[in-house]
């Protein structure tokens, strides 16, 4: 479950929360980041209040197809972590 998504430029954060609340879910955030790592996508360890925010910060020179691929991997990791 995603509480909110915020971004400025190419740096963004996805707040992972417990179902039907706004309480951070650091365990789920860590599982998503680990799933991304296993698939070859490097992300920062969960950050923010309670460790429930996944930080996304691709290089400014990233090709569009690589950005799309990274977001697909992030989506797959969320599905697997929830699932």
C-alpha positions in Angstrom: 0.0 0.0 0.0 1.3 3.4 -1.0 0.5 6.4 1.2 1.8 9.0 -1.2 4.3 9.7 -3.9 6.3 12.9 -4.0 9.0 14.0 -6.4 11.1 17.0 -7.4 12.8 16.5 -10.7 14.0 12.9 -10.9 14.3 12.4 -7.2 11.2 10.9 -5.7 9.9 9.1 -2.7 7.2 6.4 -2.3 5.8 6.3 1.2 4.9 2.7 2.1 2.1 2.4 4.7 0.2 -0.3 6.5 -3.2 -1.1 5.0 -5.9 1.5 5.5 -3.6 3.7 7.6 -0.9 6.3 7.2 1.4 4.4 9.5 4.8 3.8 7.8 5.5 0.1 7.0 9.3 -0.2 7.1 9.2 -4.0 6.8 7.3 -3.9 3.5 9.5 -1.0 2.3 12.6 -3.1 3.0 11.2 -6.2 1.2 10.4 -4.0 -1.9 14.0 -2.6 -1.9 15.4 -6.1 -1.5 13.2 -7.4 -4.3 14.5 -4.6 -6.5 18.1 -5.4 -5.6 17.6 -9.1 -6.5 16.3 -8.0 -9.9 19.3 -5.7 -10.5 17.7 -2.3 -9.6 19.7 -0.5 -6.9 17.7 1.8 -4.6 18.5 3.6 -1.3 17.6 1.7 1.9 14.2 2.9 3.1 14.4 6.4 4.5 12.3 9.0 6.2 10.1 9.0 9.3 9.8 5.4 10.5 11.9 4.0 7.5 8.8 3.6 5.3 9.8 5.7 2.3 11.5 4.3 -0.8 13.8 6.9 -2.4 14.1 6.8 -6.2 17.0 8.8 -7.6 18.0 7.8 -11.2 20.9 9.7 -12.9 19.8 12.8 -14.8 21.1 11.3 -18.0 19.0 8.1 -17.8 17.5 7.0 -21.1 13.7 6.8 -21.1 13.6 3.1 -21.8 15.9 2.4 -18.8 13.6 4.6 -16.6 10.5 2.7 -17.7 12.3 -0.6 -17.1 13.3 0.5 -13.6 9.7 1.5 -12.8 8.5 -1.9 -14.1 10.9 -3.7 -11.8 9.7 -1.5 -8.9 6.1 -2.5 -9.7 7.1 -6.2 -9.8 8.9 -6.0 -6.5 5.8 -4.4 -4.9 3.6 -7.2 -6.2 6.0 -9.9 -4.9 6.4 -8.2 -1.5 2.6 -7.9 -1.1 2.0 -11.3 -2.3 
